[in-house]
Amino acid sequence: MWRLPSVSRKLLLTAMVALLGGCGEPAPESLTRGDELYDYYCRNCHQQKGLGPFLEQLPLTSTSLKRHEISLLITRGYPRRHHDMPVFSQLSLEQADALAHFILQQRRRNTDSR
């Protein structure tokens, strides 16, 4: 029976693990861009439509939710008004900020296109 030398087996095993590890979607904790985070965490509930009725129906004014407030809403929730939206406490501060920034960009685009 033919056998690979020990070093060759280790290299082959390492290569297989690396190739298989690269298959599929990236792990959510590795996502950093707002659009990626939105696609992973938000799009299923918001169904390609956008930002949800709370952000879409309100005009952009000086009293609109700010970036840090949206970030807190995402990671801590707001049970008095948004009890249907899940809390995403697993997001890092950077991820929540990137997601909030993306949401505000989309909101501005939606407002400009009206």
C-alpha positions in Angstrom: 0.0 0.0 0.0 1.3 3.5 -0.9 1.7 6.0 2.0 2.5 9.7 2.0 5.3 10.8 4.1 4.3 12.4 7.4 5.1 15.9 6.3 3.1 15.5 3.1 0.1 14.2 5.0 0.2 17.2 7.3 0.5 19.7 4.4 -2.4 17.9 2.6 -4.6 18.0 5.7 -3.8 21.7 6.3 -4.6 22.5 2.6 -7.9 20.6 2.8 -8.9 22.4 6.0 -8.1 25.8 4.5 -10.1 25.1 1.4 -13.1 23.7 3.2 -13.0 26.6 5.7 -13.3 29.0 2.8 -16.5 27.5 1.6 -19.9 29.0 2.3 -20.7 32.4 3.8 -18.4 34.3 6.0 -18.8 34.1 9.8 -21.0 36.9 11.0 -18.4 38.1 13.4 -16.1 38.7 10.5 -18.5 41.1 8.7 -17.4 44.7 8.9 -19.3 46.6 6.1 -22.8 48.0 6.8 -24.3 46.5 3.7 -23.0 43.0 4.6 -24.3 43.3 8.1 -27.7 44.6 6.8 -27.9 41.6 4.4 -27.0 39.2 7.1 -29.0 40.5 10.1 -31.8 42.7 8.7 -32.9 41.9 5.2 -35.0 38.8 6.0 -37.3 40.8 8.2 -37.2 44.0 6.2 -37.7 41.9 3.0 -35.6 43.8 0.5 -37.9 46.8 1.2 -35.8 48.9 3.3 -35.4 50.3 6.7 -38.7 49.5 8.4 -41.7 51.7 9.0 -40.3 53.6 11.9 -37.4 55.0 9.9 -39.1 55.2 6.5 -42.2 57.1 7.5 -40.5 59.9 9.4 -39.0 62.8 7.6 -35.3 63.6 8.1 -35.1 66.5 10.5 -32.7 67.8 13.1 -34.6 65.6 15.6 -34.3 62.4 13.6 -32.5 59.5 15.1 -28.7 60.0 15.1 -26.1 57.4 14.2 -25.3 56.5 17.8 -29.0 56.2 18.6 -29.6 53.8 15.8 -26.6 51.8 17.0 -28.1 51.6 20.5 -31.5 50.6 19.1 -29.8 47.8 17.2 -27.7 46.5 20.1 -29.9 47.3 23.1 -33.4 47.5 21.7 -36.2 49.8 22.5 -39.0 47.6 24.0 -41.5 50.4 24.6 -41.9 51.1 20.9 -40.0 48.5 18.9 -40.9 45.3 20.6 -41.1 43.3 17.3 -37.4 44.0 16.4 -34.9 41.6 17.9 -31.8 42.9 19.8 -28.4 42.2 18.2 -26.3 42.3 21.3 -23.7 40.1 19.6 -22.6 42.9 17.3 -19.4 44.7 18.2 -19.5 48.5 18.6 -17.8 48.8 15.2 -20.3 46.5 13.5 -23.3 48.3 15.1 -21.8 51.7 14.0 -21.2 50.4 10.4 -24.7 49.2 10.3 -26.2 52.4 11.6 -24.1 54.4 9.1 -25.4 52.2 6.2 -29.0 52.7 7.4 -28.6 56.4 7.5 -27.1 56.4 4.0 -30.0 54.3 2.7 -32.5 56.6 4.4 -30.9 59.7 2.8 -31.1 58.0 -0.6 -34.7 57.1 -0.1 -35.5 60.7 0.9 -33.6 62.2 -2.0 -35.4 59.9 -4.5 -38.9 61.0 -3.4 
